[in-house]
């Protein structure tokens, strides 16, 4: 996959993945990661994560609901974590390939837009 800007990613759509798609190498992921600020690559190179501290619990829930709406529209679902009533962490990976695909970066860019 060629590196895409955050704008290009936001304009894209996730493609259904039932496996059979080659996952990104850690080097490819690191290059694409430069376009989605604040996201971090996991040690094993199979996921990206980002954390936010929100004002309060209801703000966290509103944010998570926006993310859920985007994820459902894209049919690409992240792992979402709420801790300490105002800390949110989102992890993205393409479970069907046990690694990263273009879909993860598309969703990251779209999440950043509503964050």
C-alpha positions as CSV (number, residue, x, y, z in Angstrom):
1,X,0.0,0.0,0.0
2,X,1.3,3.4,-0.9
3,X,1.4,5.9,2.0
4,X,-1.7,8.1,2.0
5,X,-2.3,11.5,3.7
6,X,-4.8,11.8,6.5
7,X,-7.1,13.6,4.1
8,X,-6.9,10.7,1.6
9,X,-7.5,8.2,4.4
10,X,-10.6,10.1,5.7
11,X,-12.0,10.1,2.2
12,X,-11.6,6.4,1.8
13,X,-13.8,3.5,2.9
14,X,-12.9,0.3,4.7
15,X,-13.1,-2.8,2.5
16,X,-14.5,-6.0,3.8
17,X,-11.7,-8.3,5.0
18,X,-12.3,-12.0,5.7
19,X,-8.6,-12.9,5.4
20,X,-6.5,-13.6,2.4
21,X,-5.2,-10.0,2.5
22,X,-1.6,-9.5,3.2
23,X,-1.0,-7.6,6.4
24,X,1.3,-4.6,6.5
25,X,4.9,-5.0,7.5
26,X,6.0,-3.1,10.6
27,X,8.0,-0.8,8.2
28,X,4.9,-0.1,6.1
29,X,2.9,0.6,9.2
30,X,5.5,3.0,10.6
31,X,5.5,5.0,7.3
32,X,1.7,5.2,7.3
33,X,1.6,6.1,11.0
34,X,3.3,9.4,10.2
35,X,0.0,10.5,8.7
36,X,-2.2,9.8,11.7
37,X,-0.7,11.9,14.5
38,X,-0.6,10.5,18.0
39,X,-1.2,6.8,17.1
40,X,1.4,4.3,18.3
41,X,2.4,1.0,16.8
42,X,2.3,-2.0,19.1
43,X,5.6,-3.7,20.0
44,X,4.7,-6.7,17.7
45,X,3.6,-4.4,14.8
46,X,0.1,-5.8,14.6
47,X,-2.0,-2.9,16.0
48,X,-2.1,0.8,16.5
49,X,-3.4,2.6,19.6
50,X,-4.2,6.1,20.8
51,X,-5.3,7.5,24.1
52,X,-7.3,10.5,25.1
53,X,-8.2,12.1,28.4
54,X,-11.6,13.7,28.2
55,X,-13.3,16.2,30.6
56,X,-15.6,13.8,32.3
57,X,-17.5,10.4,32.0
58,X,-20.3,11.7,29.8
59,X,-17.8,13.3,27.4
60,X,-16.0,10.0,27.1
61,X,-19.3,8.2,26.4
62,X,-20.3,10.7,23.8
63,X,-16.9,10.3,22.1
64,X,-17.1,6.5,22.2
65,X,-20.6,6.6,20.7
66,X,-19.3,8.8,17.8
67,X,-16.5,6.2,17.3
68,X,-19.0,3.4,17.4
69,X,-21.1,5.1,14.7
70,X,-18.1,5.5,12.4
71,X,-16.9,2.0,13.0
72,X,-20.4,0.6,12.3
73,X,-20.7,2.6,9.1
74,X,-17.2,1.3,8.0
75,X,-17.9,-2.2,9.3
76,X,-14.5,-2.2,10.9
77,X,-14.6,-2.4,14.7
78,X,-11.9,-1.2,17.1
79,X,-11.2,-2.3,20.6
80,X,-12.4,0.6,22.9
81,X,-11.4,1.0,26.5
82,X,-12.7,3.4,29.1
83,X,-10.8,3.6,32.4
84,X,-10.7,5.9,35.3
85,X,-14.0,7.5,34.1
86,X,-12.2,9.9,31.8
87,X,-9.5,8.1,29.9
88,X,-10.2,6.5,26.5
89,X,-7.9,4.2,24.6
90,X,-8.7,2.8,21.2
91,X,-6.8,-0.1,19.5
92,X,-7.1,-0.9,15.8
93,X,-6.1,-4.0,14.0
94,X,-7.6,-6.2,11.3
95,X,-8.5,-9.3,13.2
96,X,-9.1,-11.5,10.2
97,X,-5.4,-11.1,9.3
98,X,-4.0,-10.7,12.8
99,X,-2.3,-7.5,11.8
100,X,-2.7,-4.1,10.2
101,X,-4.4,-3.2,6.9
102,X,-5.4,0.0,5.2
103,X,-8.7,-0.2,7.0
104,X,-7.0,0.5,10.3
105,X,-5.5,3.7,9.1
106,X,-8.7,4.8,7.4
107,X,-10.6,4.4,10.7
108,X,-7.8,6.1,12.7
109,X,-8.0,9.2,10.5
110,X,-11.8,9.2,10.8
111,X,-11.7,8.8,14.6
112,X,-9.2,11.7,14.8
113,X,-11.7,13.9,12.9
114,X,-14.3,13.5,15.6
115,X,-11.9,13.5,18.6
